[in-house]
Amino acid sequence: MVCLDLTEMDDLLIRYAAYFSQAIPDVDRILFFHNIRFDYPESAGELLSGIDRPLHDVLTDIVKEQVSEHMHMREADTPFEVIITEDDSTPRAMAHTSSDEGADLIILGKKVTYKGSGLVAEMLYNIPEFAASILLVPETAYHQINDILVPTDFSKASRTALAFGHYLQRQFDASLECQHVYNIPAHYFPYIKVEDMQDRMEQEARDDWRRFVRNLPENERDVSCTFTFSRDDSVSEAIYNYALQEKKDLVIVNSKGRGGLASFLIGSVALRLIQLDSHLPLLVTNNRGKRKGSR
């Protein structure tokens, strides 16, 4: 489900959705979604009096025209539908529509030049019935996935993200790498010599990684992991900085972290990555189970 806001960002999302779906044979259909919401509902009547058709119909035609212009599908075109809703909460409308339609993946634009971009994604994960994965595509994203990074904390949740990474690696014929970030909480710095702890922490992390890999399917064990010690940056900042330095095209994390948060709360690392003014596409996988209507 590609979520549009009727700005110039829509063209980029439509083209990115075309690129993404061309590589994935399992895509049954693509939904293009927009929610009609007025900041000042009391003024809506006067605004709508100037058009000769229902706004719903006007916007449906506009989106269909955009899709026809920018969606260049493979030989067997993937069916697409346009869904226009009217709700005073766009995240709620997205969550309900994705559940009703069985959408597995939500594609959202991320306007990196605008403060607070990513708020919709954050709100979606705080809606209990929302169970899709989210792909955040910044306005600066290239249409390529050649190198994928999957940060891991060796949890069951990060195993889900890695499985998604392996799947996309095969579809895009891409490279795949894991990263583990370890650090010492800043409030311990006055009492612990960081240099004395760093080697031991890395060795423990490497031991955890070997145990983690042993529990992966046999055909997914051939993956490398980079170990990053972060003294000054947060875990999310260390992930983002490494992804930029290594020219990654996609970062994949799971919505739930190692801390065992309740299912309706997004993990802190995933949340911070969503909030960062990132220039890299971010895929946040969700493993809450099947949605109504899911195939």
Sequence and secondary structure as in RCSB ss.txt:
>XXXX:A:sequence
MVCLDLTEMDDLLIRYAAYFSQAIPDVDRILFFHNIRFDYPESAGELLSGIDRPLHDVLTDIVKEQVSEHMHMRE
ADTPFEVIITEDDSTPRAMAHTSSDEGADLIILGKKVTYKGSGLVAEMLYNIPEFAASILLVPETAYHQINDILV
PTDFSKASRTALAFGHYLQRQFDASLECQHVYNIPAHYFPYIKVEDMQDRMEQEARDDWRRFVRNLPENERDVSC
TFTFSRDDSVSEAIYNYALQEKKDLVIVNSKGRGGLASFLIGSVALRLIQLDSHLPLLVTNNRGKRKGSR
>XXXX:A:secstr
 EE  SSTHHHHHHHHHHHHHHT TT   EEEEEEE  SSGGGHHHHHTT SS HHHHHHHHHHHHHHHH    S
S   EEEEEEE S HHHHHHHHHHHHT SEEEEEE TTSTTTTHHHHHHTTSTT   EEEEEETT  S   EEEE
E  SSHHHHHHHHHHHHHHHHHT EEEEEEEE   GGGTTTS HHHHHHHHHHHHHHHHHHHHHTS GGG   EE
EEEE SSS HHHHHHHHHHHTT SEEEEESS TT   TTS  HHHHHHHHS  SS EEEE  S   TT  
